[in-house]
Amino acid sequence: MGRPPTPVGTWGEIHTKQISAGVWEAHARFRMADGRSKQVRKRGATKTKATNNLKTQLTALASEATSGEITPDTRFGVICDKCMDELERSYKLAGKSPSTPRLYRGYVKNWIKPALGELQAREVRAWGCNQLIQKGRDKSFDTARSLRAALSLICSYAVRYGAMDANPVKSTERLERDGKKEVKALTLEQRMDLRAKLVELGRKKRTDAKGRSLGRRAQVWADLPDFMDGMLATGVRVGELLALDDTEVDPTAPTVLIGHHLVRETGVGLLRLPYRKSNGTGLLLMVPQWSVPMWRRRKLAARPGGPIFPAWNDEWADPSNVIHRIREALDECGYGWVTSHVWRKTVATVLDEADLPTTAIADQLGNTPRVVEEHYRRKRAANQATAAALEGIIQHEEGGD
């Protein structure tokens, strides 16, 4: 019978060795709270000092492994994990999309832990946080902004539970975007051209390279023109449109109820969650008359309680897979600059050109007015009415200077 494992929160035999003149290293294998064994190493000027430094570190790890509390001595990596667990739990209880916790866990794993994870909470300073955020800024503004948000959330958690006195992220350098990105939208001519090309692509994709019918597996390509119509008729997100079932579409009104969204959760699978992605309410949208035949046809074709835009097997379609097919289709149709998000921006642009208020556009898209102003509205002259009024402020003789 094998030797029993070292109990959680304890360590095995301490070994020492001399690294160089005046430098000793002590190391031992420690059993973590999750059952993994970790090799812990500490150095000192003498064998005794190295051993004592190691014992201090092992004692701190033992406290972490056997206690749920966090203190200024708790390693920042442990605080990261506890904060992410709490975030996931709160999102799940609120019925929100798990995409944000999943995004933040990615930043914790790939950015925050490698840079700050082994520090004690008391050792995390604004300069270290700022250095990490600026490293993310070297990649992109969006990376730095998301990294800063995740880091601030974790430090706020540490403050709340007494491991930090203040959130150091609040003292980091302000992030500035390199100019506002141009809002890309499809013109009417481009919309008509793209749709016609998607119809032709759907016919082309019915068979493989050898002319054999692909059957239901070609359905995703045939559905793309209808999917584009659905996006332009509503301005909703891909996951919200794919979550529509036959009971939420009423061609006689004509309305669609955006009351769910689809997301994939790691280790769980595809989930159909209530409400829209960004908030806890649904939205009943009237749709334009030109789209009614499409909604009616798809409602009649859907199985009872089933999706309006199903996968090949009549189940819910994975948004990630659909976005990949859209990307392939747009590239093949010569619209490589377009993404599925451009359809949402096209809707926002059309509504903006109709002089609708930002709040109305935000309601349609399921965003806040601030997000609409920043990401969905094209820059245009804001003083058309006042400029017209100023025409009569002074009169010049024709041909005068």
C-alpha positions as CSV (number, residue, x, y, z in Angstrom):
1,M,0.0,0.0,0.0
2,G,1.4,3.4,-1.0
3,R,2.4,6.1,1.4
4,P,-0.5,8.5,2.3
5,P,-0.3,12.0,0.8
6,T,0.9,14.9,2.9
7,P,-2.2,16.6,4.6
8,V,-3.4,19.8,3.1
9,G,-1.7,22.8,4.6
10,T,1.4,20.9,5.6
11,W,4.8,20.3,4.1
12,G,7.3,17.5,3.8
13,E,11.0,17.4,4.7
14,I,13.0,20.6,4.3
15,H,16.1,20.2,2.1
16,T,19.0,22.8,1.9
17,K,21.9,23.3,-0.5
18,Q,24.5,26.0,-1.0
19,I,24.0,27.9,-4.2
20,S,27.1,30.0,-4.1
21,A,29.4,31.7,-1.6
22,G,27.1,33.2,1.1
23,V,23.9,32.0,-0.6
24,W,21.9,29.0,0.7
25,E,18.6,27.7,-0.5
26,A,16.0,25.7,1.4
27,H,13.1,24.0,-0.3
28,A,10.2,21.7,0.6
29,R,7.1,20.4,-1.1
30,F,3.8,22.0,0.3
31,R,0.3,20.6,-0.1
32,M,-2.0,23.4,-1.4
33,A,-5.7,23.8,-0.5
34,D,-6.8,22.3,-3.9
35,G,-4.7,19.2,-3.3
36,R,-1.8,20.1,-5.6
37,S,1.8,19.9,-4.3
38,K,4.0,22.9,-4.8
39,Q,7.7,23.2,-4.4
40,V,8.5,26.2,-2.2
41,R,12.0,27.7,-2.2
42,K,13.6,30.4,-0.1
43,R,17.2,31.7,0.2
44,G,19.4,33.2,2.9
45,A,22.9,34.1,3.8
46,T,23.3,30.9,5.9
47,K,21.8,27.5,6.0
48,T,19.8,28.5,9.1
49,K,18.5,31.8,7.7
50,A,17.4,30.0,4.5
51,T,15.6,27.4,6.5
52,N,13.9,30.1,8.7
53,N,12.9,32.1,5.7
54,L,11.3,29.0,4.2
55,K,9.5,28.1,7.4
56,T,8.0,31.6,7.5
57,Q,6.7,31.2,4.0
58,L,5.4,27.7,4.6
59,T,3.6,29.0,7.7
60,A,1.9,31.7,5.7
61,L,0.8,29.2,3.0
62,A,-0.5,26.9,5.7
63,S,-2.7,29.7,7.1
64,E,-4.0,30.4,3.6
65,A,-4.8,26.7,3.0
66,T,-6.6,26.1,6.2
67,S,-8.5,29.4,6.7
68,G,-11.0,31.2,4.5
69,E,-10.0,34.6,5.8
70,I,-7.6,36.9,3.9
71,T,-5.2,39.3,5.6
72,P,-2.5,41.7,4.5
73,D,-0.1,38.7,4.5
74,T,-2.2,36.7,2.1
75,R,-0.7,36.2,-1.3
76,F,-2.4,38.3,-4.0
77,G,-2.9,35.2,-6.2
78,V,-5.1,33.7,-3.5
79,I,-7.1,36.9,-3.3
80,C,-7.5,36.8,-7.1
81,D,-9.0,33.3,-7.0
82,K,-11.4,34.1,-4.1
83,C,-12.5,37.3,-5.9
84,M,-13.2,35.5,-9.1
85,D,-15.1,32.8,-7.3
86,E,-17.3,35.5,-5.7
87,L,-17.8,37.2,-9.0
88,E,-18.9,34.0,-10.7
89,R,-21.3,33.2,-7.9
90,S,-22.9,36.6,-7.9
91,Y,-23.3,36.6,-11.7
92,K,-24.9,33.1,-11.6
93,L,-27.3,34.1,-8.8
94,A,-28.3,37.2,-10.8
95,G,-28.8,35.2,-14.0
96,K,-26.2,37.3,-15.8
97,S,-24.0,36.1,-18.6
98,P,-20.8,34.3,-17.4
99,S,-18.8,36.0,-20.1
100,T,-17.5,38.8,-17.9
101,P,-16.2,36.4,-15.1
102,R,-14.7,34.3,-17.8
103,L,-13.0,37.3,-19.4
104,Y,-11.6,38.4,-16.0
105,R,-10.3,34.9,-15.2
106,G,-8.4,35.1,-18.4
107,Y,-6.7,38.3,-17.3
108,V,-6.0,36.9,-13.9
109,K,-4.4,33.8,-15.3
110,N,-2.4,35.4,-18.1
111,W,-1.5,38.8,-16.7
112,I,-2.2,39.5,-13.0
113,K,-0.9,36.3,-11.4
114,P,2.3,36.1,-13.3
115,A,3.1,39.7,-12.4
116,L,1.7,40.1,-8.9
117,G,0.4,36.7,-7.7
118,E,3.3,35.8,-5.3
119,L,3.2,39.2,-3.6
120,Q,1.5,39.6,-0.2
121,A,-1.5,41.9,-0.3
122,R,0.4,44.5,1.7
123,E,3.1,44.5,-1.0
124,V,0.8,45.3,-3.9
125,R,1.5,49.0,-4.7
126,A,0.2,51.5,-7.3
127,W,3.4,51.5,-9.2
128,G,3.3,47.7,-9.7
129,C,-0.3,47.9,-10.8
130,N,0.5,50.8,-13.2
131,Q,3.4,49.0,-14.7
132,L,1.2,46.0,-15.4
133,I,-1.6,48.1,-16.9
134,Q,0.9,50.0,-19.1
135,K,2.3,46.6,-20.3
136,G,-1.3,45.8,-21.4
137,R,-1.5,49.2,-23.1
138,D,1.4,48.2,-25.3
139,K,-0.8,45.6,-26.7
140,S,-4.0,47.6,-27.0
141,F,-6.1,50.2,-25.3
142,D,-9.0,47.6,-24.8
143,T,-6.5,45.1,-23.2
144,A,-5.3,47.8,-20.8
145,R,-8.8,48.9,-19.9
146,S,-10.1,45.4,-19.2
147,L,-6.9,44.6,-17.3
148,R,-7.4,47.7,-15.2
149,A,-11.0,46.8,-14.5
150,A,-10.2,43.3,-13.4
151,L,-7.3,44.5,-11.2
152,S,-9.4,47.2,-9.6
153,L,-12.2,44.7,-8.8
154,I,-9.7,42.4,-7.1
155,C,-8.2,45.2,-5.0
156,S,-11.6,46.4,-4.0
157,Y,-12.4,42.9,-2.8
158,A,-9.2,42.9,-0.8
159,V,-10.1,46.3,0.8
160,R,-13.6,45.0,1.6
161,Y,-12.2,42.1,3.5
162,G,-9.4,44.0,5.3
163,A,-6.4,42.7,3.3
164,M,-5.7,46.2,1.9
165,D,-6.2,49.7,3.3
166,A,-6.9,51.3,-0.1
167,N,-7.3,50.3,-3.7
168,P,-4.0,51.0,-5.4
169,V,-5.4,50.9,-8.9
170,K,-7.2,54.2,-8.2
171,S,-3.8,55.9,-8.1
172,T,-2.6,54.5,-11.5
173,E,-2.1,56.6,-14.6
174,R,-5.1,57.6,-16.5
175,L,-5.7,55.6,-19.7
176,E,-6.1,57.6,-23.0
177,R,-7.3,56.1,-26.3
178,D,-5.3,57.0,-29.4
179,G,-8.2,58.9,-30.9
180,K,-11.7,57.7,-31.3
181,K,-12.2,54.8,-33.7
182,E,-14.1,55.4,-36.8
183,V,-17.6,53.9,-36.6
184,K,-17.9,51.6,-39.6
185,A,-21.4,51.0,-41.0
186,L,-22.8,49.6,-44.3
187,T,-24.4,52.0,-46.8
188,L,-27.8,51.0,-48.4
189,E,-26.0,50.0,-51.6
190,Q,-23.6,47.8,-49.6
191,R,-26.4,46.3,-47.6
192,M,-28.2,45.3,-50.7
193,D,-25.1,44.0,-52.4
194,L,-24.0,42.0,-49.4
195,R,-27.3,40.4,-48.9
196,A,-27.5,39.3,-52.6
197,K,-24.0,37.8,-52.3
198,L,-25.0,35.9,-49.1
199,V,-28.0,34.4,-50.9
200,E,-25.7,33.2,-53.8
201,L,-23.2,31.9,-51.2
202,G,-26.0,29.9,-49.5
203,R,-26.8,28.2,-52.9
204,K,-23.1,27.5,-53.5
205,K,-22.5,25.9,-50.1
206,R,-25.3,23.3,-50.5
207,T,-22.7,20.9,-51.8
208,D,-19.1,20.1,-51.1
209,A,-16.1,20.3,-53.5
210,K,-17.1,16.9,-55.1
211,G,-20.7,18.0,-55.7
212,R,-22.2,15.9,-52.8
213,S,-25.1,17.4,-50.9
214,L,-24.3,18.6,-47.4
215,G,-27.9,18.4,-46.3
216,R,-28.8,20.0,-43.0
217,R,-25.1,20.9,-42.3
218,A,-25.4,23.5,-45.1
219,Q,-28.3,25.2,-43.3
220,V,-26.1,27.7,-41.5
221,W,-25.1,29.2,-44.9
222,A,-28.6,29.3,-46.3
223,D,-29.7,31.0,-43.1
224,L,-27.2,33.9,-43.3
225,P,-29.4,36.3,-45.4
226,D,-32.3,35.8,-42.9
227,F,-29.8,36.3,-40.1
228,M,-28.6,39.5,-41.6
229,D,-32.2,40.7,-42.0
230,G,-32.9,39.8,-38.3
231,M,-29.8,41.8,-37.2
232,L,-30.7,44.8,-39.3
233,A,-34.4,44.7,-38.2
234,T,-33.5,44.7,-34.5
235,G,-29.9,45.8,-33.9
236,V,-29.5,43.1,-31.2
237,R,-26.5,41.0,-30.4
238,V,-25.8,37.7,-32.1
239,G,-26.4,35.7,-28.9
240,E,-29.7,37.5,-28.3
241,L,-31.0,36.9,-31.9
242,L,-30.0,33.2,-31.7
243,A,-31.9,32.9,-28.4
244,L,-35.3,33.8,-29.9
245,D,-37.8,31.0,-29.9
246,D,-41.1,30.8,-31.8
247,T,-43.2,32.1,-28.9
248,E,-41.2,35.4,-28.8
249,V,-41.9,36.2,-32.4
250,D,-45.3,37.7,-33.4
251,P,-45.5,38.6,-37.1
252,T,-49.0,40.0,-36.7
253,A,-48.0,42.8,-34.3
254,P,-45.2,42.8,-35.7
255,T,-42.9,42.4,-32.7
256,V,-40.1,40.2,-31.3
257,L,-39.4,39.8,-27.6
258,I,-35.7,40.0,-26.8
259,G,-35.9,38.1,-23.5
260,H,-33.0,35.7,-23.5
261,H,-29.4,35.4,-24.7
262,L,-27.1,32.4,-25.4
263,V,-23.7,31.9,-23.9
264,R,-21.2,29.0,-23.6
265,E,-20.0,28.4,-20.1
266,T,-16.7,26.4,-19.6
267,G,-17.4,23.0,-18.2
268,V,-21.2,23.4,-18.5
269,G,-22.0,24.0,-22.2
270,L,-24.4,26.2,-24.0
271,L,-26.8,28.1,-21.8
272,R,-30.0,30.1,-22.6
273,L,-30.1,32.8,-20.0
274,P,-33.0,35.1,-19.2
275,Y,-33.0,38.8,-20.3
276,R,-30.5,40.6,-22.5
277,K,-26.8,40.3,-22.1
278,S,-26.2,43.6,-20.5
279,N,-29.1,44.0,-18.0
280,G,-31.9,42.3,-16.1
281,T,-34.8,43.3,-18.4
282,G,-36.1,42.1,-21.7
283,L,-37.3,44.3,-24.5
284,L,-40.3,44.1,-26.8
285,L,-39.2,45.5,-30.2
286,M,-41.4,46.4,-33.1
287,V,-39.8,45.3,-36.3
288,P,-40.0,47.0,-39.8
289,Q,-42.6,45.7,-42.2
290,W,-40.0,44.6,-44.8
291,S,-38.8,41.9,-42.3
292,V,-42.2,40.5,-41.5
293,P,-42.2,37.8,-44.2
294,M,-38.9,36.5,-42.9
295,W,-40.2,36.3,-39.3
296,R,-43.4,34.7,-40.3
297,R,-41.6,32.0,-42.4
298,R,-39.1,31.2,-39.7
299,K,-41.8,31.0,-37.0
300,L,-43.8,28.5,-39.0
301,A,-40.7,26.4,-39.7
302,A,-39.6,26.3,-36.0
303,R,-40.6,23.5,-33.7
304,P,-42.8,24.4,-30.8
305,G,-40.7,26.2,-28.2
306,G,-37.7,25.8,-30.5
307,P,-35.2,28.4,-31.9
308,I,-36.0,30.7,-34.7
309,F,-32.4,30.4,-36.0
310,P,-31.6,26.7,-35.1
311,A,-28.4,24.8,-35.6
312,W,-28.3,22.0,-38.1
313,N,-29.8,19.6,-35.5
314,D,-32.7,21.9,-34.6
315,E,-31.1,22.8,-31.3
316,W,-29.8,26.1,-30.1
317,A,-26.9,27.4,-32.3
318,D,-23.7,28.3,-30.6
319,P,-23.0,32.0,-31.1
320,S,-19.3,31.4,-31.4
321,N,-19.8,28.9,-34.3
322,V,-22.3,31.3,-36.0
323,I,-19.8,34.2,-35.8
324,H,-17.1,32.0,-37.3
325,R,-19.4,31.2,-40.2
326,I,-20.3,34.8,-40.6
327,R,-16.6,35.7,-40.7
328,E,-16.0,33.1,-43.5
329,A,-19.0,34.3,-45.5
330,L,-18.1,38.0,-45.3
331,D,-14.5,37.2,-46.4
332,E,-15.8,35.1,-49.3
333,C,-18.2,37.9,-50.3
334,G,-15.5,40.5,-50.4
335,Y,-16.6,42.3,-47.2
336,G,-13.5,41.4,-45.1
337,W,-13.8,44.8,-43.2
338,V,-17.3,43.9,-42.0
339,T,-18.0,42.0,-38.7
340,S,-21.3,40.9,-37.2
341,H,-20.9,43.9,-34.9
342,V,-20.9,46.2,-38.0
343,W,-24.6,45.2,-38.5
344,R,-25.4,46.6,-35.0
345,K,-23.4,49.8,-35.8
346,T,-25.3,50.1,-39.1
347,V,-28.6,50.1,-37.2
348,A,-27.3,52.7,-34.8
349,T,-26.1,54.8,-37.7
350,V,-29.5,54.7,-39.5
351,L,-31.3,55.6,-36.3
352,D,-28.8,58.4,-35.7
353,E,-29.3,59.8,-39.2
354,A,-33.1,59.8,-38.5
355,D,-32.3,62.2,-35.6
356,L,-33.5,59.8,-32.9
357,P,-32.2,60.7,-29.4
358,T,-29.2,58.7,-28.0
359,T,-31.5,57.2,-25.3
360,A,-33.8,55.7,-28.0
361,I,-30.7,54.2,-29.8
362,A,-29.4,52.9,-26.5
363,D,-32.7,51.1,-25.7
364,Q,-32.7,49.5,-29.2
365,L,-29.2,48.2,-28.8
366,G,-29.3,47.3,-25.2
367,N,-26.5,49.7,-24.3
368,T,-26.1,52.8,-22.2
369,P,-26.2,56.2,-23.8
370,R,-22.5,56.7,-22.9
371,V,-21.6,53.5,-24.8
372,V,-23.7,54.6,-27.8
373,E,-22.0,58.0,-27.9
374,E,-18.5,56.4,-27.6
375,H,-18.8,53.4,-29.9
376,Y,-21.9,53.7,-32.2
377,R,-22.4,57.3,-33.3
378,R,-20.5,58.8,-36.1
379,K,-19.1,62.2,-35.6
380,R,-21.2,64.8,-37.3
381,A,-21.9,68.5,-37.0
382,A,-23.8,69.2,-33.8
383,N,-24.9,72.8,-34.6
384,Q,-26.9,72.5,-37.8
385,A,-29.9,74.5,-36.4
386,T,-27.7,77.2,-34.8
387,A,-25.6,77.6,-38.0
388,A,-28.8,78.2,-40.0
389,A,-29.8,80.8,-37.4
390,L,-26.4,82.5,-37.7
391,E,-26.9,83.0,-41.5
392,G,-28.6,86.3,-40.8
393,I,-26.3,87.6,-38.1
394,I,-24.6,89.9,-40.7
395,Q,-25.2,90.7,-44.3
396,H,-22.4,91.0,-46.9
397,E,-22.7,92.6,-50.2
398,E,-22.5,90.1,-53.0
399,G,-19.0,89.9,-54.3
400,G,-17.6,91.7,-51.2
401,D,-14.8,90.6,-49.0
